[in-house]
Amino acid sequence: MTNEPTVYVIDDDDAIRRFLRSLIATVDLRVEVFDSAQSFLSEYVRGPTGCILLDIRMPGMSGLELQKEMAARSISLPIIFLTGHGDVQIAVNAMKDGAFDFIEKPFKNDLLLDAVLKAVAVGLSADISRAEKVTLDKLISRLTTRERQVMDMVVDGVTNKEIASKFKISERTIENHRANMMKKMEAKSLADLMKILMFGDGN
C-alpha cells in the first residue's frame, strides 16, 4: 500500500476519467479511477488520505448515495462533486451534508486542480489530528485514576497543596503522583503538558 496522498476519481464517463487522471498527474498526485460508486466501495482500502472527485449522476449508486454510504462506513475523505449545470442546487445540498466543494462541468483546469490541492491538504490535516488524538489516548491510558485526577487539576491551575487538601493526603504524595503523571505523559514541564493535551485534542 502506498503512503502517498491519493485522488480517487469516480465517474462513469471513460473520457473524463482518462482526462482527470492526466490532469491531476501534472501536480504530482497519485490517482486511482473508478467507473462506479460500487467499484470504489469494493476496492477502496483504508490508508493514506487524499480526496475524491465524484460525479453526482451515475448509473446505479449516485454520487449523493455514495456520500451517505461513506459517512455510514466512516470513510472521511474530502469529496469534490463534479456537476452539470442542472445539478448545482443538489451539489449545494451535498455540501451541507459535508462535501468539500463542487465544480461545474465544463470546468477550468486550474480551478479544479486548486480545489483538489486544498482538499488533499484538509485531508492531511485531519489525518494528523486523528493520529495525535490516538497518541494522546495512549498516553492518558497509562495514568492511574488518581494521576488522571491530579493532571486535570494541575491543568486547571490548582496547586499541589490545594490538591492534597482536596484528597486529604500529603502534599508529598501529590508531588509523587504529579511526577509520575508527567513522566507517563512524556511532558517536561506544565507548558509541555498543555501543548500535548491541546494538540492531541485536535485544537
N, C-alpha and C positions, 0 to 999 in steps of 0.2 A: 504494500500500500504506500502510495506517495505521501510525502509530507507537504507538498505544495498546495497552496490555496487553489481551488478548482471552481470554474464556472460551468454550471450544468445548464445546457441548452435543451429545452423541451418544446418541440414544435413538430407538427405533423407534416410540414412542408419541407421536403428534402433540400430544395434550393436554398431556403432560408437557413436551414441547419448548416449547410456547407459554407454559406457566406459568413455566418456568425462565427463559425469555427476559425475561419481565416482571419476575420477582423479582430477577434479577441486575441489571437496569437500574436498580433502586432504589438501588444503591450505585455508580452511575455507571461501571460497567464495560461495555466493548464485548462483545457476544455474537454468536456465529455458531452456527447449529444445523444438525445433520445427522441424517438418518434412518437411517444405517447407517455401519458402520466403513469400508466400501468407499468411500462417498461422501466421507467425511472424507479418506481417503488420496489420493483422486483430485483433491480440490480444495484441500488444505492447501498453503499457500505459506509457506516459512520466513520469519520476520520477527521482530517484537517478541514478547516472551514472553507468558505468561498461564497458563492451566491448562485441564484437560479434565475435564468432568463426563461420566462414561461408564457406561452401563448394562451390567451384567455379561452379561445374557442377551439376545441379539438374534438374529434370523434371519440366516443367512449367517455372516459372521465375528463371533464373540462378542467381548465386551469384553476377555476374557483373551487371545484371539488377537491382538486389535489391540495390546494392551500389548506382546506379544512382537514384533510387526511393527514397532512404533515403536522398540523397542530396536534391532532389526536395521537400521533406517534412521537411527539416531542422532537421533531426534526426542525431545528431552529435556523436554517439557512435563510438569509435575507432574499426576498422574492422581488424581482422586477418583472412586471407584467408587460407583455407586448400586445398592443390592442389595435383594432381597427377603429375608424372614426366613430362608428356607432356604439362602441363599447366603452367610451370614456366614463360615463356615469357608473357603469359596472365596475370599472377599474378604481374609481374614486371610493366606491363602497368597499372594494377589496383592501384598499389602503387603510380604511377604518378598522379592518379586521387584522391589520398588522403587516400588510405588504410594504416593502421599502419604497417602491416607486412604480410608475407606469410610463411607458413610452409609446406614442402613437406610430403606427406604420403609415406611410413610409417614414423612416426615422433618419436623422442625421447621424452619421457615424461617430462624430466627435461627442455628440450628446449621449449616445448610448455607451460609449467607452467611459465617459466621465461617470455616468451612473453606475456602471459595473465596478469601477475602481473604488468609488465611495462605498458601495455595498460590501465589497470584499473587506475594506478597512473596518467597517462596522462589525462584520462577522469575526474578524481577527480580534477586535477589541472585546467582543462578547466571549470569545474563547479564552482570552487571558483572564477575564473576570471570573469565569467558571473555574478555571484552573486555580486561581488564587483562593476562591471560596473552598474548593476541595482541600487545599493545603491548610487553610485556617481551621477547617473542621477537624483535620487530622491532629493539628497541634492542640486544639481545645480538648479533644478526646483523651489526651494524655493526663489531663488535670483530674485531681480528686474533686469531690463535691466542695470541700472546704476551700481548696485552691481556686476553684472557679468563683466561689463567693468572694474571696479576697480580691481576685482580679477585677470583678465587677465593681467592687467598692473603691479599689485603687484608681481605676479609670474615671470614677466619679469624683475624685479628689479627696476621698476620705483618708485620714491619716492612720498610721499603724495603731496609734494609741486609741483612736476612736473605734477602729475595727475590733481591737482587743476588748474594749469595753462592751461593745455590742454582743460579742460572743462569750463574754465572761471568761476569757482565757488570758494568759500572759502576753504582754507585748512581744516578748522574745519568741513565743510560739508563732505569733503572726508574722514576725520577721522571717522565720524559717519557712512558713507557708509561702510568703511572698517571694523569697529567694528560689524556692523550688518551682513556683509558678513561672517566674521569669526565665529560668533555665529551660523548662519544658516548652515555653512559647518562643524560645530562641531569641529573646529580646535582651539587649544590653542595657537599656535604660527605659524610663517611663515613656519618653518620646518615641523610642523604637517600638515599644509595645503598642502605642496608639496608632502608629503607622501600619503595623501588621494587622491590627483589628480593622482599621479603616479600609485599607486596600483589599483585604480578604473579604470584606463585606460588599465589595463591588462598588464602593463610592469613589 
